[in-house]
Amino acid sequence: MAVVVRTEDGCRLWADQAGAGSPLVLCHGGPGMWDYLDPVARLLDEHARVVRWDQRGCGRSERRGPYTVARFVADLDAVRERLAGPRTVLLGHSWGAHLALRYALDHPERVSHLIYVSGTGIDADRGWHPHYERNLRRRLGARLDRWEALGARDRTPAEEREWAVLQWSADFADPDAGLRHAEEMATPWLGLNRDCNRAINAEVKRELREADLTARCRALDLPVLIVDGPEDIRPRWGVDSLHQALPNCSRVSLAGSDHLPWAENPHDFRRAVTTFLDAMA
């Protein structure tokens, strides 16, 4: 059931909820994308009341700033207050994993459990992006030339979608299946918010250099589950420091899966998350 959540500064956020039980709020990745976590909601809606939402400026939400981490944390709080109640489980994917972690650090009393899926960690000293770029190009294979050609010029909306589908296809261990999964993610095509992407990514990089997130994570007294795939083209060692810093954390690596483990290993993804959720009871 789709609803509109209005933030305290008047921004309209698209949200959806399904299922029954304890609340579980999902945070999609990007930044600058829309919610693509409906498959996750369908895997989990028998175990929780699942809330999805499009982040500010993205997808079906109002296209307006500011695009800052603090603003997105406040927007998540508005979604939580309107649709989830006093405390909720958070599940974040990729950039959304960082957003969910930041929310839990800022508002630990409002989070019961945190599920951190395919994030990139808190290690500022060992930058993961050069490894990602190299692995991306290798994974694209025969599609690399087209991806580079599109990336080097101003793109029409149709070309922007094609470029995104090619890039997203590298987030799956099987290249052919990856292209199909990426097409599904891009349908319907709601457009990318490049301003949001640039602003949030730049702020996160500064935050990792300047803020002592490790110390804050050591003080986070709530259960955390890290879920990722060993085939992810983002190096998994980037998450090691986060895993080590969190005092109540377990980690599951799902065989044969990449950046979207629920797509390539749905059975084990569902089992890992529901086992974690059932432990709440």
Accessible surface in RSA format (square Angstrom, percent):
REM  Atomic radii and reference values for relative SASA: ProtOr
REM  Chains: A
REM  Algorithm: Lee & Richards
REM  Probe-radius: 1.40
REM  Slices: 20
REM RES _ NUM      All-atoms   Total-Side   Main-Chain    Non-polar    All polar
REM                ABS   REL    ABS   REL    ABS   REL    ABS   REL    ABS   REL
RES MET A   1   143.27  74.2 110.35  73.0  32.92  78.4  83.45  71.0  59.82  79.3
RES ALA A   2    64.36  59.2  38.17  58.9  26.19  59.6  38.33  54.0  26.03  68.9
RES VAL A   3    25.02  16.5  16.60  15.0   8.43  20.3  25.02  21.7   0.00   0.0
RES VAL A   4    83.19  54.7  72.16  65.3  11.03  26.6  72.16  62.7  11.03  29.9
RES VAL A   5     2.30   1.5   2.30   2.1   0.00   0.0   2.30   2.0   0.00   0.0
RES ARG A   6   143.38  60.2 119.30  60.8  24.07  57.3  50.39  68.9  92.99  56.4
RES THR A   7     6.02   4.3   0.00   0.0   6.02  14.3   0.56   0.7   5.46   8.3
RES GLU A   8   138.92  79.8  93.75  70.9  45.17 107.6  79.59 153.9  59.33  48.4
RES ASP A   9    51.21  35.9  28.01  27.9  23.20  54.9  34.40  81.0  16.81  16.8
RES GLY A  10    24.06  29.7   0.00   N/A  24.06  29.7  19.52  53.6   4.54  10.2
RES CYS A  11     0.00   0.0   0.00   0.0   0.00   0.0   0.00   0.0   0.00   0.0
RES ARG A  12   111.26  46.7 110.51  56.3   0.75   1.8  24.44  33.4  86.83  52.6
RES LEU A  13     0.31   0.2   0.00   0.0   0.31   0.8   0.31   0.2   0.00   0.0
RES TRP A  14    35.82  14.4  33.60  16.3   2.22   5.2  26.79  14.3   9.03  14.6
RES ALA A  15     0.00   0.0   0.00   0.0   0.00   0.0   0.00   0.0   0.00   0.0
RES ASP A  16    20.44  14.3  20.35  20.3   0.09   0.2   0.00   0.0  20.44  20.4
RES GLN A  17    31.85  17.8  28.19  20.6   3.65   8.7   8.07  17.2  23.77  18.0
RES ALA A  18    42.12  38.7  32.67  50.4   9.45  21.5  41.94  59.1   0.18   0.5
RES GLY A  19    41.30  50.9   0.00   N/A  41.30  50.9  14.64  40.2  26.66  59.7
RES ALA A  20    74.81  68.8  66.01 101.9   8.80  20.0  68.18  96.0   6.63  17.6
RES GLY A  21    52.38  64.6   0.00   N/A  52.38  64.6  34.40  94.4  17.98  40.3
RES SER A  22    62.21  52.6  53.02  70.8   9.19  21.2  18.99  40.4  43.22  60.6
RES PRO A  23    22.38  16.3  21.93  20.0   0.45   1.6  21.93  18.1   0.45   2.8
RES LEU A  24     0.24   0.1   0.24   0.2   0.00   0.0   0.24   0.2   0.00   0.0
RES VAL A  25     0.00   0.0   0.00   0.0   0.00   0.0   0.00   0.0   0.00   0.0
RES LEU A  26     0.00   0.0   0.00   0.0   0.00   0.0   0.00   0.0   0.00   0.0
RES CYS A  27     0.00   0.0   0.00   0.0   0.00   0.0   0.00   0.0   0.00   0.0
RES HIS A  28     0.10   0.1   0.00   0.0   0.10   0.3   0.00   0.0   0.10   0.1
RES GLY A  29     0.24   0.3   0.00   N/A   0.24   0.3   0.24   0.7   0.00   0.0
RES GLY A  30    30.48  37.6   0.00   N/A  30.48  37.6   3.69  10.1  26.79  60.0
RES PRO A  31     4.13   3.0   1.84   1.7   2.29   8.3   1.84   1.5   2.29  14.2
RES GLY A  32     1.54   1.9   0.00   N/A   1.54   1.9   1.41   3.9   0.13   0.3
RES MET A  33    21.31  11.0  21.31  14.1   0.00   0.0   6.26   5.3  15.05  19.9
RES TRP A  34     8.09   3.2   8.09   3.9   0.00   0.0   1.93   1.0   6.15  10.0
RES ASP A  35     6.51   4.6   0.18   0.2   6.33  15.0   0.00   0.0   6.51   6.5
RES TYR A  36    22.62  10.6   8.06   4.6  14.56  37.9  13.13   9.9   9.49  11.7
RES LEU A  37     0.00   0.0   0.00   0.0   0.00   0.0   0.00   0.0   0.00   0.0
RES ASP A  38    49.72  34.8  49.72  49.5   0.00   0.0  18.52  43.6  31.20  31.1
RES PRO A  39    51.57  37.6  49.28  44.9   2.30   8.4  50.01  41.3   1.56   9.7
RES VAL A  40     0.00   0.0   0.00   0.0   0.00   0.0   0.00   0.0   0.00   0.0
RES ALA A  41     5.31   4.9   5.31   8.2   0.00   0.0   5.31   7.5   0.00   0.0
RES ARG A  42   148.30  62.3 129.81  66.2  18.49  44.0  61.90  84.6  86.40  52.4
RES LEU A  43    38.07  21.2  33.84  24.2   4.23  10.6  36.23  25.4   1.84   4.9
RES LEU A  44     0.00   0.0   0.00   0.0   0.00   0.0   0.00   0.0   0.00   0.0
RES ASP A  45    40.85  28.6  36.09  35.9   4.76  11.2   2.57   6.0  38.28  38.2
RES GLU A  46   144.62  83.0 109.47  82.8  35.16  83.7  44.18  85.5 100.44  82.0
RES HIS A  47    68.53  37.5  42.73  29.7  25.80  66.0  36.22  37.3  32.31  37.6
RES ALA A  48     3.00   2.8   3.00   4.6   0.00   0.0   3.00   4.2   0.00   0.0
RES ARG A  49    65.42  27.5  65.42  33.3   0.00   0.0  26.26  35.9  39.15  23.7
RES VAL A  50     1.18   0.8   0.08   0.1   1.10   2.7   0.08   0.1   1.10   3.0
RES VAL A  51     0.00   0.0   0.00   0.0   0.00   0.0   0.00   0.0   0.00   0.0
RES ARG A  52    26.47  11.1  26.47  13.5   0.00   0.0   0.60   0.8  25.88  15.7
RES TRP A  53     0.27   0.1   0.14   0.1   0.13   0.3   0.14   0.1   0.13   0.2
RES ASP A  54     0.00   0.0   0.00   0.0   0.00   0.0   0.00   0.0   0.00   0.0
RES GLN A  55     0.04   0.0   0.04   0.0   0.00   0.0   0.00   0.0   0.04   0.0
RES ARG A  56     0.00   0.0   0.00   0.0   0.00   0.0   0.00   0.0   0.00   0.0
RES GLY A  57     0.46   0.6   0.00   N/A   0.46   0.6   0.21   0.6   0.25   0.6
RES CYS A  58     1.25   0.9   0.06   0.1   1.19   2.8   1.25   3.2   0.00   0.0
RES GLY A  59    22.96  28.3   0.00   N/A  22.96  28.3   0.00   0.0  22.96  51.4
RES ARG A  60   106.57  44.7  74.20  37.8  32.37  77.1  49.11  67.1  57.47  34.8
RES SER A  61     8.76   7.4   0.00   0.0   8.76  20.2   0.59   1.2   8.18  11.5
RES GLU A  62    46.59  26.7  35.51  26.9  11.07  26.4  20.20  39.1  26.39  21.5
RES ARG A  63   144.88  60.8 114.74  58.5  30.13  71.7  61.71  84.3  83.17  50.4
RES ARG A  64    79.18  33.2  72.23  36.8   6.95  16.6  31.42  42.9  47.76  28.9
RES GLY A  65    27.27  33.6   0.00   N/A  27.27  33.6  10.89  29.9  16.38  36.7
RES PRO A  66    73.86  53.8  64.64  58.9   9.22  33.5  73.20  60.4   0.66   4.1
RES TYR A  67    38.00  17.7  28.35  16.1   9.65  25.1  22.02  16.5  15.98  19.7
RES THR A  68    51.21  36.4  51.21  51.9   0.00   0.0  46.46  62.4   4.75   7.2
RES VAL A  69     0.12   0.1   0.12   0.1   0.00   0.0   0.12   0.1   0.00   0.0
RES ALA A  70    66.54  61.2  59.14  91.3   7.40  16.8  61.33  86.4   5.20  13.8
RES ARG A  71    27.26  11.4  22.77  11.6   4.48  10.7  11.91  16.3  15.35   9.3
RES PHE A  72     0.29   0.1   0.29   0.2   0.00   0.0   0.29   0.2   0.00   0.0
RES VAL A  73     6.16   4.1   6.16   5.6   0.00   0.0   6.16   5.4   0.00   0.0
RES ALA A  74    34.67  31.9  27.63  42.6   7.04  16.0  31.49  44.3   3.18   8.4
RES ASP A  75     0.31   0.2   0.31   0.3   0.00   0.0   0.20   0.5   0.11   0.1
RES LEU A  76     0.00   0.0   0.00   0.0   0.00   0.0   0.00   0.0   0.00   0.0
RES ASP A  77    26.28  18.4  26.28  26.2   0.00   0.0   3.12   7.4  23.15  23.1
RES ALA A  78    18.63  17.1  11.34  17.5   7.29  16.6  16.32  23.0   2.32   6.1
RES VAL A  79     0.00   0.0   0.00   0.0   0.00   0.0   0.00   0.0   0.00   0.0
RES ARG A  80    19.78   8.3  19.78  10.1   0.00   0.0   0.00   0.0  19.78  12.0
RES GLU A  81   121.69  69.9 106.55  80.6  15.14  36.0  28.60  55.3  93.09  76.0
RES ARG A  82   136.30  57.2 106.08  54.1  30.22  72.0  43.05  58.8  93.25  56.5
RES LEU A  83    14.43   8.0   6.62   4.7   7.81  19.6  11.17   7.8   3.27   8.8
RES ALA A  84     5.65   5.2   0.00   0.0   5.65  12.9   0.80   1.1   4.85  12.8
RES GLY A  85    24.43  30.1   0.00   N/A  24.43  30.1  21.84  59.9   2.59   5.8
RES PRO A  86   112.58  82.1 103.36  94.2   9.22  33.5 109.08  90.1   3.51  21.8
RES ARG A  87   126.29  53.0 115.58  58.9  10.71  25.5  44.88  61.3  81.41  49.3
RES THR A  88     2.01   1.4   0.00   0.0   2.01   4.8   2.01   2.7   0.00   0.0
RES VAL A  89     2.65   1.7   2.55   2.3   0.10   0.2   2.55   2.2   0.10   0.3
RES LEU A  90     0.06   0.0   0.06   0.0   0.00   0.0   0.06   0.0   0.00   0.0
RES LEU A  91     0.00   0.0   0.00   0.0   0.00   0.0   0.00   0.0   0.00   0.0
RES GLY A  92     0.00   0.0   0.00   N/A   0.00   0.0   0.00   0.0   0.00   0.0
RES HIS A  93     3.71   2.0   3.71   2.6   0.00   0.0   3.71   3.8   0.00   0.0
RES SER A  94    20.37  17.2  16.93  22.6   3.45   7.9   4.29   9.1  16.09  22.5
RES TRP A  95    20.74   8.3  11.06   5.4   9.68  22.7  18.34   9.8   2.39   3.9
RES GLY A  96     0.00   0.0   0.00   N/A   0.00   0.0   0.00   0.0   0.00   0.0
RES ALA A  97     0.00   0.0   0.00   0.0   0.00   0.0   0.00   0.0   0.00   0.0
RES HIS A  98    12.76   7.0  12.74   8.9   0.02   0.0  10.25  10.6   2.50   2.9
RES LEU A  99     0.00   0.0   0.00   0.0   0.00   0.0   0.00   0.0   0.00   0.0
RES ALA A 100     0.00   0.0   0.00   0.0   0.00   0.0   0.00   0.0   0.00   0.0
RES LEU A 101     0.37   0.2   0.37   0.3   0.00   0.0   0.37   0.3   0.00   0.0
RES ARG A 102    25.28  10.6  25.28  12.9   0.00   0.0   0.79   1.1  24.49  14.8
RES TYR A 103     0.00   0.0   0.00   0.0   0.00   0.0   0.00   0.0   0.00   0.0
RES ALA A 104     0.00   0.0   0.00   0.0   0.00   0.0   0.00   0.0   0.00   0.0
RES LEU A 105    17.34   9.7   2.42   1.7  14.92  37.5   3.05   2.1  14.30  38.5
RES ASP A 106    51.88  36.3  26.96  26.8  24.92  58.9  14.08  33.1  37.80  37.7
RES HIS A 107    40.90  22.4  40.90  28.4   0.00   0.0  28.14  29.0  12.76  14.8
RES PRO A 108    59.97  43.7  54.31  49.5   5.67  20.6  54.59  45.1   5.38  33.4
RES GLU A 109   102.84  59.0  84.94  64.3  17.90  42.6  72.39 140.0  30.45  24.9
RES ARG A 110    68.48  28.8  68.48  34.9   0.00   0.0   6.72   9.2  61.75  37.4
RES VAL A 111     0.08   0.1   0.00   0.0   0.08   0.2   0.00   0.0   0.08   0.2
RES SER A 112    16.86  14.3  14.89  19.9   1.97   4.5  13.12  27.9   3.74   5.2
RES HIS A 113    25.03  13.7  25.03  17.4   0.00   0.0  17.32  17.9   7.70   9.0
RES LEU A 114     0.25   0.1   0.25   0.2   0.00   0.0   0.25   0.2   0.00   0.0
RES ILE A 115     0.00   0.0   0.00   0.0   0.00   0.0   0.00   0.0   0.00   0.0
RES TYR A 116     1.46   0.7   1.46   0.8   0.00   0.0   0.49   0.4   0.97   1.2
RES VAL A 117     0.00   0.0   0.00   0.0   0.00   0.0   0.00   0.0   0.00   0.0
RES SER A 118     0.29   0.2   0.00   0.0   0.29   0.7   0.00   0.0   0.29   0.4
RES GLY A 119     0.51   0.6   0.00   N/A   0.51   0.6   0.24   0.7   0.27   0.6
RES THR A 120    36.06  25.6  29.48  29.9   6.58  15.7   7.53  10.1  28.53  43.1
RES GLY A 121     3.34   4.1   0.00   N/A   3.34   4.1   0.10   0.3   3.24   7.3
RES ILE A 122    10.39   5.9   0.45   0.3   9.95  24.0   0.45   0.3   9.95  27.0
RES ASP A 123    34.55  24.2  22.61  22.5  11.94  28.2   6.92  16.3  27.63  27.6
RES ALA A 124    43.82  40.3  13.27  20.5  30.55  69.5  17.83  25.1  25.99  68.8
RES ASP A 125   140.25  98.2 105.45 105.0  34.81  82.3  31.02  73.0 109.24 108.9
RES ARG A 126   125.71  52.8 118.39  60.4   7.32  17.4  47.92  65.5  77.78  47.1
RES GLY A 127    44.77  55.2   0.00   N/A  44.77  55.2  30.41  83.5  14.35  32.1
RES TRP A 128    61.77  24.8  61.27  29.7   0.50   1.2  47.51  25.3  14.26  23.1
RES HIS A 129    73.48  40.2  73.04  50.8   0.45   1.1  41.25  42.5  32.23  37.5
RES PRO A 130    84.22  61.4  74.50  67.9   9.72  35.3  81.40  67.2   2.82  17.5
RES HIS A 131    60.99  33.3  60.98  42.4   0.01   0.0  31.97  32.9  29.02  33.8
RES TYR A 132    14.36   6.7  14.36   8.2   0.00   0.0   9.79   7.4   4.57   5.6
RES GLU A 133    60.00  34.4  60.00  45.4   0.00   0.0  27.77  53.7  32.23  26.3
RES ARG A 134   126.76  53.2 119.51  60.9   7.25  17.3  58.53  80.0  68.23  41.4
RES ASN A 135    33.50  23.1  32.00  30.9   1.50   3.6   5.73  13.8  27.77  26.8
RES LEU A 136     1.93   1.1   1.93   1.4   0.00   0.0   1.93   1.4   0.00   0.0
RES ARG A 137    94.83  39.8  91.73  46.8   3.10   7.4  35.05  47.9  59.78  36.2
RES ARG A 138   160.19  67.3 136.96  69.8  23.23  55.3  78.83 107.7  81.36  49.3
RES ARG A 139    53.74  22.6  39.03  19.9  14.71  35.0  15.12  20.7  38.62  23.4
RES LEU A 140     5.74   3.2   0.36   0.3   5.38  13.5   1.29   0.9   4.45  12.0
RES GLY A 141    44.19  54.5   0.00   N/A  44.19  54.5  34.96  95.9   9.23  20.7
RES ALA A 142   109.28 100.5  66.26 102.2  43.02  97.9  79.12 111.4  30.16  79.9
RES ARG A 143    52.91  22.2  50.32  25.7   2.59   6.2  22.52  30.8  30.39  18.4
RES LEU A 144    40.28  22.4  40.28  28.8   0.00   0.0  40.28  28.3   0.00   0.0
RES ASP A 145   109.85  76.9 103.41 102.9   6.43  15.2  34.92  82.2  74.93  74.7
RES ARG A 146    97.04  40.7  92.31  47.1   4.73  11.3  46.21  63.2  50.83  30.8
RES TRP A 147    23.47   9.4  23.12  11.2   0.34   0.8  23.12  12.3   0.34   0.6
RES GLU A 148    67.91  39.0  59.60  45.1   8.31  19.8  25.61  49.5  42.30  34.5
RES ALA A 149    45.19  41.5  32.93  50.8  12.26  27.9  42.32  59.6   2.86   7.6
RES LEU A 150     0.00   0.0   0.00   0.0   0.00   0.0   0.00   0.0   0.00   0.0
RES GLY A 151    42.08  51.9   0.00   N/A  42.08  51.9  13.96  38.3  28.12  63.0
RES ALA A 152    91.39  84.0  48.62  75.0  42.77  97.3  61.25  86.3  30.15  79.9
RES ARG A 153   105.57  44.3  89.36  45.6  16.21  38.6  57.79  79.0  47.78  29.0
RES ASP A 154   145.21 101.7 121.97 121.4  23.25  55.0  42.58 100.2 102.63 102.4
RES ARG A 155    64.29  27.0  29.95  15.3  34.35  81.8   5.06   6.9  59.23  35.9
RES THR A 156    73.99  52.6  69.45  70.4   4.54  10.8  69.68  93.6   4.31   6.5
RES PRO A 157   105.53  76.9 100.07  91.2   5.45  19.8 105.02  86.7   0.51   3.1
RES ALA A 158    76.65  70.5  61.18  94.4  15.48  35.2  68.98  97.1   7.68  20.3
RES GLU A 159    37.85  21.7  37.44  28.3   0.41   1.0  11.64  22.5  26.22  21.4
RES GLU A 160    26.01  14.9  26.01  19.7   0.00   0.0  16.96  32.8   9.05   7.4
RES ARG A 161    60.05  25.2  60.05  30.6   0.00   0.0  22.95  31.4  37.10  22.5
RES GLU A 162    60.63  34.8  57.14  43.2   3.49   8.3  30.27  58.5  30.36  24.8
RES TRP A 163    30.84  12.4  30.84  14.9   0.00   0.0  29.45  15.7   1.39   2.3
RES ALA A 164     0.00   0.0   0.00   0.0   0.00   0.0   0.00   0.0   0.00   0.0
RES VAL A 165     4.44   2.9   4.44   4.0   0.00   0.0   4.44   3.9   0.00   0.0
RES LEU A 166    16.12   9.0  16.12  11.5   0.00   0.0  16.12  11.3   0.00   0.0
RES GLN A 167    35.20  19.7  34.70  25.4   0.50   1.2   1.28   2.7  33.92  25.7
RES TRP A 168    22.67   9.1  22.67  11.0   0.00   0.0   8.76   4.7  13.91  22.6
RES SER A 169     2.32   2.0   1.14   1.5   1.18   2.7   0.02   0.0   2.30   3.2
RES ALA A 170     1.49   1.4   0.00   0.0   1.49   3.4   1.49   2.1   0.00   0.0
RES ASP A 171    10.07   7.1  10.07  10.0   0.00   0.0   0.26   0.6   9.81   9.8
RES PHE A 172     0.79   0.4   0.79   0.5   0.00   0.0   0.79   0.5   0.00   0.0
RES ALA A 173    34.74  31.9  17.73  27.4  17.01  38.7  18.30  25.8  16.44  43.6
RES ASP A 174    73.16  51.2  68.97  68.7   4.18   9.9  25.69  60.5  47.47  47.3
RES PRO A 175    62.64  45.7  61.73  56.3   0.91   3.3  62.64  51.7   0.00   0.0
RES ASP A 176   109.26  76.5  99.88  99.4   9.38  22.2  32.73  77.0  76.53  76.3
RES ALA A 177    23.57  21.7  18.84  29.1   4.72  10.7  22.33  31.4   1.24   3.3
RES GLY A 178     0.00   0.0   0.00   N/A   0.00   0.0   0.00   0.0   0.00   0.0
RES LEU A 179    56.36  31.4  56.36  40.3   0.00   0.0  56.36  39.6   0.00   0.0
RES ARG A 180   131.25  55.1 124.81  63.6   6.44  15.3  65.14  89.0  66.11  40.1
RES HIS A 181    28.04  15.3  27.13  18.9   0.91   2.3  17.11  17.6  10.93  12.7
RES ALA A 182     0.00   0.0   0.00   0.0   0.00   0.0   0.00   0.0   0.00   0.0
RES GLU A 183    72.88  41.8  72.35  54.7   0.54   1.3  33.02  63.9  39.86  32.5
RES GLU A 184   101.04  58.0  86.31  65.3  14.72  35.1  46.45  89.8  54.59  44.6
RES MET A 185    30.15  15.6  20.96  13.9   9.19  21.9  26.65  22.7   3.50   4.6
RES ALA A 186     0.21   0.2   0.00   0.0   0.21   0.5   0.00   0.0   0.21   0.6
RES THR A 187    88.40  62.9  71.15  72.1  17.26  41.1  64.46  86.6  23.94  36.2
RES PRO A 188    91.42  66.6  87.58  79.8   3.84  14.0  91.42  75.5   0.00   0.0
RES TRP A 189    60.90  24.4  34.54  16.7  26.36  61.9  29.67  15.8  31.23  50.7
RES LEU A 190    55.36  30.8  34.35  24.6  21.02  52.8  40.48  28.4  14.89  40.1
RES GLY A 191    20.00  24.7   0.00   N/A  20.00  24.7  19.18  52.6   0.82   1.8
RES LEU A 192    29.67  16.5  15.45  11.1  14.22  35.7  15.45  10.9  14.22  38.3
RES ASN A 193     5.10   3.5   4.44   4.3   0.66   1.6   0.20   0.5   4.89   4.7
RES ARG A 194    77.24  32.4  74.29  37.9   2.95   7.0  40.86  55.8  36.38  22.0
RES ASP A 195    87.32  61.2  81.82  81.4   5.49  13.0  19.04  44.8  68.28  68.1
RES CYS A 196     0.00   0.0   0.00   0.0   0.00   0.0   0.00   0.0   0.00   0.0
RES ASN A 197    44.23  30.5  44.23  42.7   0.00   0.0   3.98   9.6  40.25  38.9
RES ARG A 198   143.85  60.4 135.47  69.1   8.37  19.9  74.72 102.1  69.13  41.9
RES ALA A 199    41.46  38.1  27.83  43.0  13.62  31.0  37.79  53.2   3.67   9.7
RES ILE A 200     0.09   0.1   0.09   0.1   0.00   0.0   0.09   0.1   0.00   0.0
RES ASN A 201    57.77  39.8  56.33  54.4   1.44   3.5  15.19  36.6  42.58  41.2
RES ALA A 202    43.62  40.1  37.17  57.4   6.45  14.7  41.89  59.0   1.73   4.6
RES GLU A 203    40.67  23.3  40.60  30.7   0.07   0.2  13.77  26.6  26.90  22.0
RES VAL A 204    24.26  16.0  24.26  22.0   0.00   0.0  24.26  21.1   0.00   0.0
RES LYS A 205   120.87  59.0 118.18  72.5   2.69   6.4  67.04  60.3  53.84  57.3
RES ARG A 206   109.49  46.0 109.49  55.8   0.00   0.0  38.50  52.6  71.00  43.0
RES GLU A 207    22.83  13.1  15.75  11.9   7.09  16.9  15.44  29.9   7.39   6.0
RES LEU A 208    31.54  17.6  21.56  15.4   9.98  25.1  22.12  15.5   9.43  25.4
RES ARG A 209   154.47  64.9 119.80  61.1  34.67  82.5  59.15  80.8  95.32  57.8
RES GLU A 210   135.42  77.7  96.75  73.2  38.67  92.1  45.83  88.7  89.59  73.1
RES ALA A 211    43.26  39.8  27.81  42.9  15.44  35.1  35.60  50.1   7.66  20.3
RES ASP A 212    95.71  67.0  81.10  80.7  14.61  34.5  41.28  97.2  54.43  54.3
RES LEU A 213     5.61   3.1   3.93   2.8   1.68   4.2   3.93   2.8   1.68   4.5
RES THR A 214    40.97  29.1  40.00  40.5   0.97   2.3  20.17  27.1  20.79  31.4
RES ALA A 215    45.25  41.6  37.04  57.2   8.21  18.7  38.56  54.3   6.70  17.7
RES ARG A 216    90.77  38.1  82.28  41.9   8.49  20.2  44.42  60.7  46.34  28.1
RES CYS A 217     0.00   0.0   0.00   0.0   0.00   0.0   0.00   0.0   0.00   0.0
RES ARG A 218   153.45  64.4 137.56  70.1  15.89  37.8  45.71  62.5 107.74  65.3
RES ALA A 219    82.89  76.2  51.01  78.7  31.87  72.5  62.15  87.5  20.74  54.9
RES LEU A 220     5.89   3.3   2.94   2.1   2.95   7.4   5.56   3.9   0.33   0.9
RES ASP A 221   129.81  90.9 104.87 104.4  24.94  59.0  31.92  75.1  97.89  97.6
RES LEU A 222     8.62   4.8   6.03   4.3   2.59   6.5   8.17   5.7   0.45   1.2
RES PRO A 223    37.21  27.1  37.19  33.9   0.02   0.1  37.21  30.7   0.00   0.0
RES VAL A 224     1.87   1.2   0.42   0.4   1.45   3.5   0.42   0.4   1.45   3.9
RES LEU A 225     5.29   2.9   5.29   3.8   0.00   0.0   5.29   3.7   0.00   0.0
RES ILE A 226     0.67   0.4   0.67   0.5   0.00   0.0   0.67   0.5   0.00   0.0
RES VAL A 227     0.00   0.0   0.00   0.0   0.00   0.0   0.00   0.0   0.00   0.0
RES ASP A 228     2.17   1.5   2.17   2.2   0.00   0.0   0.10   0.2   2.07   2.1
RES GLY A 229     0.00   0.0   0.00   N/A   0.00   0.0   0.00   0.0   0.00   0.0
RES PRO A 230    69.06  50.3  40.97  37.4  28.08 102.1  45.37  37.5  23.69 147.2
RES GLU A 231    76.16  43.7  70.42  53.3   5.74  13.7   8.95  17.3  67.21  54.9
RES ASP A 232    11.93   8.4   0.00   0.0  11.93  28.2   0.00   0.0  11.93  11.9
RES ILE A 233     5.79   3.3   3.85   2.9   1.94   4.7   5.79   4.2   0.00   0.0
RES ARG A 234    23.08   9.7  23.08  11.8   0.00   0.0   0.23   0.3  22.85  13.8
RES PRO A 235    16.02  11.7   6.46   5.9   9.56  34.8  14.87  12.3   1.15   7.1
RES ARG A 236    35.75  15.0  30.68  15.6   5.08  12.1  30.41  41.6   5.35   3.2
RES TRP A 237    59.76  24.0  52.30  25.3   7.46  17.5  41.00  21.9  18.76  30.4
RES GLY A 238     1.82   2.2   0.00   N/A   1.82   2.2   1.82   5.0   0.00   0.0
RES VAL A 239     0.16   0.1   0.16   0.1   0.00   0.0   0.16   0.1   0.00   0.0
RES ASP A 240    54.26  38.0  53.29  53.0   0.97   2.3  16.14  38.0  38.12  38.0
RES SER A 241    32.54  27.5  28.04  37.4   4.51  10.4  29.40  62.6   3.14   4.4
RES LEU A 242     0.28   0.2   0.28   0.2   0.00   0.0   0.28   0.2   0.00   0.0
RES HIS A 243    60.47  33.0  56.20  39.1   4.27  10.9  33.95  35.0  26.52  30.9
RES GLN A 244   147.24  82.3 111.88  81.8  35.36  84.2  49.61 105.6  97.63  74.0
RES ALA A 245     7.06   6.5   0.83   1.3   6.23  14.2   3.24   4.6   3.82  10.1
RES LEU A 246     9.49   5.3   0.61   0.4   8.88  22.3   0.61   0.4   8.88  23.9
RES PRO A 247    84.35  61.5  40.51  36.9  43.84 159.4  52.30  43.2  32.05 199.2
RES ASN A 248    72.50  50.0  68.08  65.8   4.41  10.6  14.14  34.0  58.36  56.4
RES CYS A 249    30.11  22.8   0.60   0.7  29.51  69.4   2.35   5.9  27.76  29.9
RES SER A 250    56.63  47.9  50.91  67.9   5.72  13.2  45.79  97.5  10.84  15.2
RES ARG A 251    66.41  27.9  35.60  18.1  30.81  73.4  17.80  24.3  48.60  29.5
RES VAL A 252    47.59  31.3  44.57  40.4   3.02   7.3  47.59  41.4   0.00   0.0
RES SER A 253    70.09  59.2  42.47  56.7  27.63  63.6  34.97  74.5  35.12  49.2
RES LEU A 254     7.05   3.9   6.09   4.4   0.96   2.4   7.05   5.0   0.00   0.0
RES ALA A 255    76.31  70.2  64.89 100.1  11.42  26.0  68.04  95.8   8.27  21.9
RES GLY A 256    48.59  59.9   0.00   N/A  48.59  59.9  33.33  91.5  15.26  34.2
RES SER A 257     0.00   0.0   0.00   0.0   0.00   0.0   0.00   0.0   0.00   0.0
RES ASP A 258     0.00   0.0   0.00   0.0   0.00   0.0   0.00   0.0   0.00   0.0
RES HIS A 259     5.74   3.1   5.74   4.0   0.00   0.0   4.54   4.7   1.21   1.4
RES LEU A 260     7.32   4.1   7.32   5.2   0.00   0.0   7.32   5.1   0.00   0.0
RES PRO A 261     0.00   0.0   0.00   0.0   0.00   0.0   0.00   0.0   0.00   0.0
RES TRP A 262     9.75   3.9   6.10   3.0   3.65   8.6   1.87   1.0   7.88  12.8
RES ALA A 263    29.90  27.5   8.74  13.5  21.16  48.1  15.76  22.2  14.14  37.4
RES GLU A 264    45.50  26.1  12.21   9.2  33.29  79.3  14.73  28.5  30.77  25.1
RES ASN A 265    22.00  15.2  19.44  18.8   2.56   6.2   5.73  13.8  16.27  15.7
RES PRO A 266    58.84  42.9  58.74  53.5   0.10   0.4  58.83  48.6   0.01   0.0
RES HIS A 267   127.64  69.8 119.40  83.0   8.24  21.1  88.84  91.6  38.80  45.2
RES ASP A 268    38.28  26.8  37.06  36.9   1.21   2.9   4.22   9.9  34.06  34.0
RES PHE A 269     0.01   0.0   0.01   0.0   0.00   0.0   0.01   0.0   0.00   0.0
RES ARG A 270    82.69  34.7  82.69  42.2   0.00   0.0  15.35  21.0  67.34  40.8
RES ARG A 271   138.11  58.0 133.96  68.3   4.15   9.9  53.56  73.2  84.55  51.2
RES ALA A 272    15.77  14.5   3.54   5.5  12.23  27.8  12.47  17.6   3.31   8.8
RES VAL A 273     0.00   0.0   0.00   0.0   0.00   0.0   0.00   0.0   0.00   0.0
RES THR A 274    11.24   8.0  11.24  11.4   0.00   0.0   0.52   0.7  10.72  16.2
RES THR A 275    85.26  60.6  80.54  81.6   4.72  11.2  67.53  90.7  17.73  26.8
RES PHE A 276    24.62  12.3  19.74  12.2   4.87  12.7  24.19  14.7   0.43   1.2
RES LEU A 277    15.30   8.5   9.04   6.5   6.26  15.7   9.24   6.5   6.06  16.3
RES ASP A 278    84.62  59.3  72.21  71.9  12.41  29.3  29.55  69.5  55.07  54.9
RES ALA A 279    82.52  75.9  45.30  69.9  37.22  84.7  58.13  81.9  24.39  64.6
RES MET A 280    60.53  31.3  28.43  18.8  32.10  76.4  31.40  26.7  29.13  38.6
RES ALA A 281   127.49 117.2  56.24  86.8  71.25 162.1  95.30 134.2  32.19  85.3
END  Absolute sums over single chains surface
CHAIN  1 A    11807.5       9405.8       2401.7       6207.9       5599.6
END  Absolute sums over all chains
TOTAL         11807.5       9405.8       2401.7       6207.9       5599.6
